[in-house]
Amino acid sequence: MPAIAAAPVIEIGGTGGLPAPSCNGTPANDRGAPKGLGRCSVLTMTTVYPIRDSGTNNPTTVPVNSTLVALTMRVGKLKDSKTCTKYSYHWVRSKIKGVTKNRWTKYCSKYDVFAEKAYFDKTFGKGSKVRLIVLRPERKKSGSVILKKVVALGPMISLERYFGRKITLALRQTIPVLKGDVVGLSVPTYAPILPLASSGTTDAWRASRPPAGFKPKDPTSGLPITKDPVTHRTADPCSTRFGVIFAQSSLLTTGKIADFRCSYPGVPTFEFTLVASS
């Protein structure tokens, strides 16, 4: 009886391995301005895919007609922090070996308590969630940069149970994909699956930003602006300084077309498993 060759298994994404997410569960890891967006960086309310990873371009573009069978993610960990912002002193009388002594003792009289997950829930929507998405390139239209159409979606995945872990999730319902399709994740709320980008990195990812009708906003007043208050040049709607991270742009409907004009340094911590079509 002749042997039957198994269909090749193909991994896409994670070319340089999945780096540690920036949210690592360390107390005070959230110190930044605004709070929660410092060293603990999360993906927020958008759809993303990597465009460069460790020198490999378009790492999650499907190389051959195949079936999408699994998703692997390295998920960060959120943690509350308690930071002393004011110290005071008071007299303490103690008796040591029969001798009474007075001394100044330092203590914290004011704390800054920050509930990290509660902040993200309140700011971006309750619960950390992602949804696998398959995108297909669309013909460029006037004024657009990189158009993609949603051709398939996986189930919504709640990440809380996976905080601080690397996980592989097999799809209960596999998804057929074509050569040239791009696989990514939609994040309707927030997801701690983003490492800190090192200085000078060539790694990059794209997002379905800005949403239609978005206007850059002054980071201090929150009012719409046309000029960058620092450089006095036209305000970039993709810049995280001008409020785009708080604008909903995630894609959750098949057939939807979006312009992935915004790109950012680094690479999200996910990859996918395909089985090539026979």
Long-range contacts (C-beta under 8 A, 24 or more apart in sequence): 7-275, 7-276, 7-277, 7-278, 8-275, 8-276, 9-273, 9-274, 9-275, 9-276, 10-63, 10-64, 10-66, 10-273, 10-274, 10-275, 10-276, 11-271, 11-272, 11-273, 11-274, 12-59, 12-60, 12-61, 12-62, 12-63, 12-183, 12-271, 12-272, 12-274, 13-50, 13-53, 13-59, 13-60, 13-183, 13-270, 13-271, 13-272, 14-53, 14-59, 14-72, 14-269, 14-270, 14-271, 15-53, 15-54, 15-55, 15-56, 15-59, 16-53, 16-54, 16-203, 16-267, 18-72, 18-73, 18-74, 18-166, 18-269, 18-270, 18-271, 19-74, 19-195, 19-267, 19-269, 20-74, 20-76, 20-195, 20-269, 21-74, 21-75, 21-76, 21-77, 21-192, 21-193, 21-194, 21-195, 21-269, 22-76, 22-192, 22-194, 22-195, 22-196, 23-76, 23-77, 23-78, 23-116, 23-192, 24-76, 24-77, 25-76, 25-77, 25-78, 25-79, 25-163, 25-164, 26-79, 27-79, 27-80, 27-81, 27-82, 28-81, 28-83, 29-79, 29-81, 30-79, 30-81, 30-114, 30-116, 30-119, 31-81, 31-83, 35-114, 35-119, 36-114, 36-116, 36-119, 36-120, 36-123, 37-245, 39-196, 40-76, 40-78, 40-116, 40-192, 41-194, 41-196, 42-76, 42-120, 42-124, 42-128, 42-190, 42-191, 42-192, 42-193, 42-194, 43-185, 43-187, 43-190, 43-191, 43-193, 43-194, 43-268, 44-124, 44-187, 44-189, 44-190, 44-245, 44-246, 45-124, 45-125, 45-187, 45-188, 45-189, 45-190, 45-245, 45-246, 45-247, 45-248, 45-249, 45-250, 46-186, 46-187, 46-207, 46-208, 46-209, 46-249, 46-250, 47-133, 47-135, 47-184, 47-185, 47-186, 47-187, 47-207, 47-208, 47-249, 47-250, 47-251, 47-258, 47-260, 48-184, 48-185, 48-187, 48-205, 48-206, 48-207, 48-208, 48-268, 49-135, 49-182, 49-183, 49-184, 49-185, 49-205, 49-206, 49-260, 50-184, 50-203, 50-204, 50-205, 50-206, 50-267, 50-268, 51-204, 51-205, 51-206, 51-263, 52-202, 52-203, 52-204, 52-267, 53-203, 53-267, 54-203, 55-202, 58-182, 59-267, 60-182, 60-183, 60-184, 60-271, 60-272, 61-180, 61-181, 61-182, 61-183, 62-177, 62-178, 62-179, 62-180, 62-181, 62-182, 62-183, 62-274, 63-179, 64-179, 64-276, 64-277, 65-176, 65-177, 65-178, 65-179, 65-276, 65-277, 66-176, 66-177, 66-274, 66-275, 66-276, 66-277, 67-174, 67-175, 67-176, 67-177, 67-274, 67-275, 67-277, 68-132, 68-134, 68-152, 68-154, 68-171, 68-174, 68-175, 68-176, 68-177, 68-183, 68-272, 68-273, 68-274, 69-170, 69-171, 69-174, 69-273, 69-274, 69-275, 70-168, 70-169, 70-170, 70-171, 70-272, 70-273, 71-132, 71-154, 71-157, 71-168, 71-169, 71-171, 71-270, 71-271, 71-272, 71-273, 72-166, 72-167, 72-168, 72-169, 72-270, 72-271, 72-272, 72-273, 73-130, 73-159, 73-162, 73-166, 73-167, 73-169, 73-193, 73-269, 73-270, 74-165, 74-166, 74-193, 74-269, 74-270, 75-159, 75-162, 75-163, 75-164, 75-165, 75-166, 75-167, 75-191, 75-192, 75-193, 75-269, 76-163, 76-164, 76-192, 76-193, 76-194, 77-163, 77-164, 77-192, 78-116, 78-117, 78-120, 78-128, 78-163, 78-192, 79-116, 80-113, 80-114, 80-115, 80-116, 80-117, 80-118, 81-113, 81-114, 81-116, 82-111, 82-112, 82-113, 82-114, 83-111, 83-112, 83-113, 83-114, 84-108, 84-110, 84-111, 84-112, 85-110, 85-111, 85-112, 86-110, 120-189, 120-190, 121-189, 123-190, 123-246, 124-189, 124-190, 124-246, 125-188, 125-189, 125-190, 126-189, 127-158, 127-160, 127-189, 128-158, 128-159, 128-160, 128-163, 128-189, 128-190, 128-191, 128-192, 129-156, 129-157, 129-158, 129-159, 129-187, 129-188, 129-189, 129-191, 130-156, 130-157, 130-159, 130-185, 130-186, 130-187, 130-191, 130-193, 131-155, 131-156, 131-157, 131-185, 131-186, 131-187, 131-188, 131-252, 132-157, 132-171, 132-175, 132-183, 132-184, 132-185, 132-186, 132-272, 133-183, 133-184, 133-185, 133-186, 133-251, 134-175, 134-177, 134-181, 134-182, 134-183, 135-181, 135-182, 135-183, 135-184, 136-178, 136-180, 136-181, 136-182, 137-180, 137-182, 138-257, 144-259, 144-261, 145-259, 145-260, 145-261, 146-206, 146-259, 146-260, 146-261, 147-257, 147-258, 147-259, 147-260, 148-182, 148-208, 148-257, 148-258, 148-260, 149-255, 149-256, 149-257, 150-251, 150-253, 150-254, 150-255, 150-256, 150-257, 150-258, 151-181, 151-254, 152-176, 152-177, 152-254, 153-186, 153-252, 153-253, 153-254, 156-188, 159-191, 159-192, 159-193, 163-192, 168-273, 174-275, 176-277, 177-274, 183-272, 185-268, 185-270, 186-250, 186-251, 186-252, 187-250, 188-248, 188-250, 188-252, 193-268, 193-269, 193-270, 194-266, 194-268, 194-269, 195-266, 195-267, 195-269, 196-266, 197-264, 197-265, 197-266, 201-265, 201-266, 203-265, 203-266, 203-267, 204-263, 204-264, 204-265, 204-266, 204-267, 205-263, 205-264, 205-266, 205-267, 205-268, 206-260, 206-262, 206-263, 206-264, 207-249, 207-260, 207-262, 207-263, 207-264, 208-249, 208-250, 208-251, 208-258, 208-259, 208-260, 208-262, 209-237, 209-238, 209-244, 209-247, 209-249, 209-261, 209-262, 210-237, 210-238, 210-244, 210-247, 210-249, 210-261, 210-262, 211-247, 211-248, 211-249, 214-244, 214-247, 214-249, 216-242, 216-243, 216-244, 217-242, 217-243, 218-242, 219-243, 237-262, 238-262, 238-263, 238-264, 240-264
